[in-house]
């Protein structure tokens, strides 16, 4: 019996490395790696050993005979990827896998003195870099984050109803207590500690600060109350301590979300999912309470282009098609939409909408009172947010109306992408929202490196950061061997003291473990995996547990 990769695939290719028969593709060495929605198991080559399932950090791989419900579709999805691919050449090897000679591209000579390396940011990019360093070198790693808790986008960016994806955080967390790791959480680089001070206390610094801002629509009315970014909505339902409990108001029956990427689908799905289904997740308490009292019945997803160009992944759309108690509808007002769906070949993105109901929606009518639904409206873009004191409607482009169509809505969410922000002391490219670099090496700053979205822009999911981190760490280690890293002038102890003086919210590894215990205990009391602490004071109080200051 073969295995199949399913919806939560993170694309980090851990499964590829352990497969004895080379049956998982695309691999990091193949041209389409990083361009497909997920990885796929070849059902003809799989030998049912289960090594891939054991290695998967997000529990995305299962035997096909155990796939149930909506996951059954993934048996065919995996097989379809190989339908037109030529078979791999036969190899004269007992395990049918050309392993090649072992190489150690990210290592240091055995007599090399341990490097002290700071990693700024504890999300996936930063943790893949830290993992690479800890597994391949004897480096000492200082993990720095401006928040008093680790996790980054795994904690605050993954939708609460995707617990398997959040499982990647458990994989990373095993390094938080590593004997060569020091944690300095609650320290904001560029404000409480300068880039120069951080560099002075470490041999090298890797910046994994992500892309925390959002892109703007640039339309009239965008500044009205009731017009928010998807970044804010996601932070709100994930209990981000810098997003207030009242950041999102759910007082209207209809919400318009601009964009059709995975984040847009996440927002739409969470807003219409039965709150009882979310009550078993780690969703923020204030968000769960708001969703229990919400009037939202309909979420409209606006896509500027047609369904064949939609940015969402196939797996995320399939999840919408099987959302209990929620109808998925395609607005059929533009004839190009239906034509694209009908003409799509099997395996093409538009073909996934073949069985979805189509309706020429009358936007002058209120949503049906007895049903929740998500409407996909393609070939449509926002023109103006209408309202006086807050958003009451959104004017959008579309066929059949020269002046545009007015969609009554009390909440407008822009989900058109993330953007990096400048960090004091680092160069910044305003056009791309990234830090200029060469293979991860920051231009003009010896010993300083970037990884993740601040390096390559906001593209790719969790797993894409693994290859990104490998490149950056490889560059750093090559510089170390070449002797081009500046020598630090301060010690690790001196940096700890500096951080203690500057930060009011400093948290170390023991404090982070105390936060985790507190949240899990709160979860047990509520019948949930954890109940997150939603403010900085709560997090710091849990971390200190009666201690005035964190210690090593």
Secondary structure, 3 states (H helix, E strand, C coil): CCEEECCCCCCCCHHHHHCCCCCEECCCCCCCCCCCCCCEECCCCCCCCCHHHHHCCCCCEEEHHHCCHHHHHHHHHHHHHCCCCCCCCCCCCCCCCCCCCCCCCCCCCCCCCCCEEEEECCCHHHHHHHHHHHHHCCCEEEEEECCCCCCCHHHHCCCCCCHHHHCHHHHHHCCCCCCCEEEEECCCECCCECHHHHHHCCCEEEECCCCCEECCCCCECCCCCCEEEHHHHHHHHCCCCCCCCCCCCCCCCEEEEECCCHHHHHHHHHHHCCHHHHCCCCCCHHHHHHHHCCCCCEEEEECCCCHHHCCCCHHHHHHHHCCCCEEEEEECCCHHHHHHHHHCCCCCHHHHHCCCEEECCCCCCCCCCCCEEEEEECCCCEEEEECCCCCCEEEECCCCCCCCEEEECCEEEECCCEECCCCCCCCCECCCCECCEECCEECCCCCEEECCHHHHCCCCCCCHHHHHHHHHHHHHHHHHHHCCCCCCCCCHHHHHHHHHHHCCCCECHHHHHHHHHHHHHHHHHHCCCCCCCCCHHHHHHHHHCCCCCCCC
